[in-house]
């Protein structure tokens, strides 16, 4: 069983280096090869140019392909894996096209694992842990009113006037802001064409409490089933969203006006380039990641069960906090596939309580603060 790790960008390196240093058989694929040499050339010589057809020519049944490439390239690579009887791992969201590979993957006996980064990824693990803990508690009652929130964001460790800095091309952030969002607020489905129209203030229960701006992201509703909320549950709030520094909405007002006008692809790229030039995270500059996932159950207007997972990580001598969290979880997924702990078919982060606990325990070392807060 060979691991084929494709892509050695900034978000890839800690997890990739961990797998190599652990003695796993890893082939590193990248273009240009020089970038991969700079990333891991000190610990491996098995580095190859990811030219058309090169990976397919050596891929064997039972191998594991990790895609840390742009999300637009995942699907073709996953299809190749299923055709070749190889497993596939990525940190990206499961698209409808990726989900369509479920039956072929099951027939081929391979796992196609996605959503095993930070968000999505670690947030899923925290959600699964909270739901499992609540349902096992003495306060579980089908008639309780439930509220669930999950907010994650990468922010500058040292705030700037723009209230944000980019670790890589801003185009992904801009496209996400142009995507409508759906969530539940006050027992009612809330749909917004522009996520910034639903910004709220959130008090994060960190060791040093801090407030942020948060907004819903993408479509939260499918995760009611994914997180195994029971059908018919009384859900007052359910949102998966993005977290930003206070003042972000005001600082980005001009950008929102541009995005609301539905810019052309060319203009969007120009805007992305302008932002990348003005607000990059400089080499060696510390980044910060904050993640808060909360589940609350209420009866007769009073909370009877309320816990929040909090994570606060900052870049340090180990490098970027974002990279540690994203690629570290990907590495855990690779090891789980190697150990046959992930079922065949298309899946996101695991539900299995043993895997969830182990992965959360492993993640603690990547953050400066990570704990489950009991509010009741």
N, C-alpha and C positions, 0 to 999 in steps of 0.2 A: 504494500500500500504506500503510494507516494503522495505527498502533499505538493500541489502546484499552486504557489501563491502568486497571483497576478496583480501587479501594481505596487509600487513602493513610495507612494506619495506620503505627505506628512502624517496622515491619519493611519498609516499602515505599520510604521516601523516598530513600535514597542511590542505589539503582538507577534509580528513576524520574527523579531529577534528572540523573543521568548521561546517560540517553537523550535528555532534552530538551536539555541543554547540548551534546550531540554533534550537534545539528541534525536529529535524526530527527523525523518527523511524529507527534506524540503528542497524543492526546486523553485528558484525565484525567477519570475518572468517580468520583464519590463522593457519599455522603449522610452528613452534611450537606456542602453545597458549601463552607461556611465553613472546614471542616477541610482541604479540599484547597487552598483559597486560602492558608491558613496554611503549608501544606507546600511548595507550588510556585508560589504566586501571584506571586512576585518574578521568575519566569523564564518564565511562560507565561500566556496569557489563555484558552487552549482548555480550559476546565474546565466540566464539565456535571454536572447532577444525575442520579444513577443511579436514575431512577424506572422503574417497570414499563413495559417495551416501548420505552423511549427508545433504548437501545443497539441493539436489534434493528432499529429503524427506519432506522438509518444504516449498519449493518454491510454491507460490500461483500465480494465474493469476493476472496480474497488478503489481506485485512486480518489483523492479529494481535491477539488479545484476551489480555491478561494478567490473571489473577485473583489478586489479593492479598486477596480476601475470605475470610470463614470457609470452612473446607473443605467444609462441608455445602452450599455454594452452587456449588461447582466443576462438578458433574456437569451440572446444567441449562444452565449457561453453555457448557460444552464441547459439549453436544448442539446447542445453537443455532448454535455455530460450524460444526460439521460440516454442519448443514442449510443454512447460508448460504455454505459453501465458504470459511470463514475458518479460520485457524490458531489454536491455543489453547496457552497456557503457564501453568503454575502450579508452585509449589515443593512441593506436597503429594504424599503417597504415592499410587500408582496403586491404586485400589480395583478389585474385580472388575467393578463397573458401568462404571468408566472404561475398563478393559481391553476390555470388550465393544464399545467404539466403534472398535476397531482396524480391522475390515473396512469399516465405513461410512466411516471417515476415509480409508482407502486408495482407496476408490471415488470419494470426493470430491476426492482429491488434496491433502489437507491434513495437516499435522503436529499431533498432540496431544501436547505435551511436558509431562511432569510430573517430579517428583523432581529439580529443578534449583535447590535452595536450598543450605542448609548440610548438614543431616542430615534428610532425604536430599538429596544433591546433591554437595557437595565431597567427602564421604566416598566416594561412588561413583567419582569421578574418581581419587582416590588408590588405591582398590582396583584399578581397571582398570590404572592405571600399574604397580602392583606385580606384578600377575599377568603383564602383558606383559613386564616386565623380567625376571622369573624365568624365564619360558618361553624367553626369548631368551638366557639365560645358559648358561655352560658347565656349570653345576651342575644343570641341569634333568634330571630322571629321573622317569619315571612311577611308579617304586617308592619315591620319597622320601615321607616322612611330612610332611604339611602342617598348619600351625596358622595360623589367621587370626583376628585380633581387630580390631574397629572400635568405638571408644568416643568419644562426643561429649557435651559438656555445657555449658550456660550456667550460670555460677556467679558469685557476687558477687566483684568485684575486691578488696573488703575483706571478709574473712569475718566473719559475724555468728554469734550463738549458734544460730540456726535453720539455719545452714549453707546458706541459699538465700534468694534474693529473686526476686520475680515481675516480669517486664517487662510482662505483660498478664494477663488473667484466668487464675487458677489452674485453671479447670475442665478444661483440656486435659491438664495434668500429672496431675490426679487420675484422669481417665478412662484415661490411659495406664497408670497404676499398677494399674488394675483389669483390664487386659488380660493374659491368659496369654501366656507367652513360651516360645519353642522355640529351642534351639540345639544344638550338639554339644560335649560335654565328654568327654575320655578315650575317644574313638572311639564314644561312645554318645549317642543323642538324649536331650537333657535338656529336659523339659517342666515348667514351674512355673506354678501357678495365680496366684501372686503374685510379681512380679519381685523384691521385697525379700527373698524367701526364698533368692535365689541371689546375694546381694551378696558380692563379693570385693575384695581389695586389689589395686590396679594401680599399678605404678611407671612413670610416664610419662618417656620419655627426652628431656625438655626440656633446654635449655642449663643450667638449674638444676634437676636432677632433683627430682621431686615425686611423692608418692603420693596416690592418690584411691580412693574407693569406686566400684565399677562393678557393673552388673547387666545381664542380657540384656533386650532390648526387642523386643516384637512377635515375629514369626516370622522367624528368620534364615535358615532352610533354603532358601527359594526363591532366595536370593542366591548359592548355590553355582552355579546355572545362569546367573544374571544376570552374575556376575563371571567366567563362562566357566572354572570349574574343570572339568577333564576328567572325564567319567563314569568311575567306578571309581577315582578318586583316593583315596589313603589319608589320610583327614582325621581328625586327632587332636582338633582344636578348631576350631570355626567359630562366631563370635558377633558380632552387631551389638548394641551396647548403649549404655547411658547412663552418664555420668561425673558424680560428685558429690564435694563436698569431704569429707574425712575427718570423721567424727562425724555425718554426715547420717543414717545409720540410727538412731542413738540419739536424735537430735533429732526425728525424725519418728515415733517409736514410737507415740504416741497416734493419729496420723493413720492409720497402718497398721491399728491396731485398729478404727478406724471403717470403713475401706474393706473390711476382711475381713468385716465384718458386712453387706456388700452394702446400703449406704444407698439410700434412695429418691432419685429425681431432685431432689426438693425439698430433702432434706437435703444432697445433694451440692452443690447450688447455694448453700445456706446456708454450708456449710463453705468453699466457694470464696470467697464474699464475706468471710468472717471472715479467711481467709488474705490476701486482697487488701488488707484494711484494715490488717493487722498487718505484712506483709512486702513492701510494694511497693518496686520500684527507684525511688528518688526522681528527680525531674526533674534532669538534669545529673549524676547519679551514674554513675560508671563501672561498666560490666558487664565480664564476661570470658567468653571462649569457649575451650575446650580440645578439640582433636580429635586422636586418635592412631589411625592405621590401620597394621596390621602384618601381614606375611606371613613365615613361617619355614618352611624346608624342612630336614628332618633325614635323615641316612643313618647307619645303625649307631649310633644314639643320639647323634650329634653334629650340630650345626647346620652346614650347608654353604652356606646362603643365608638371610639374615635382614635385612630392611630395614623401617623404620617411617617413615611420613610423620607429622610432628608439626606442629601449628598451635596457636599461643597468641596470642590477640588480645584487646586491652583497649579499652574505650571511651575516646575522646580528643576533641580539639577537632573532629574530623570527626563525632562522635556515637557512637551505640551500635555496639559490635563486632558483635553479633548482626545488626543491621539491615544493616551493610555487607556481611556475608558472605552473608546470605540474598538480599537484593535485588540485590546485585552479580552473583551467579550467574544470577539470573533475567534481568537485563539482557543478560548474555552469551548466554543461550539465545535471547532475542529477536533479537539481532543475527545469530545463527547461522541462525535461521529466515529472516530477511530475505535472507541470503546463500545460501539454499537448501542449507545444509550439514546440515540435519536431514532425514532421510527422512520420507515420508508414513507415517501410521499413528500408533499410540500408542507412546510411548517414554519412557524415563527419561533420566538423564544420558548423554551420548554415550560410545561405546566407541572411536570413531575416535582413534588415537593422536595425530594432529595436533591435533584439537580438545581432547583431554584435556590435552596439553602446553600449548597456548595458554591454556586456561582456568586451569590451575594457575599458570602464569606471571602471569596477570592477577590472580589471587587473592593473590599474595604481598604486594602493596602494601596489602592490607586488614588484614594481621596484623603484629604486632610480631615474631613468630618463625614461620617456615614453612620446613621443610627435610626432606629425606629422609635418615634416619640409617642408616648401614650398621653392623650389629652384628658382622659376621664379618671 
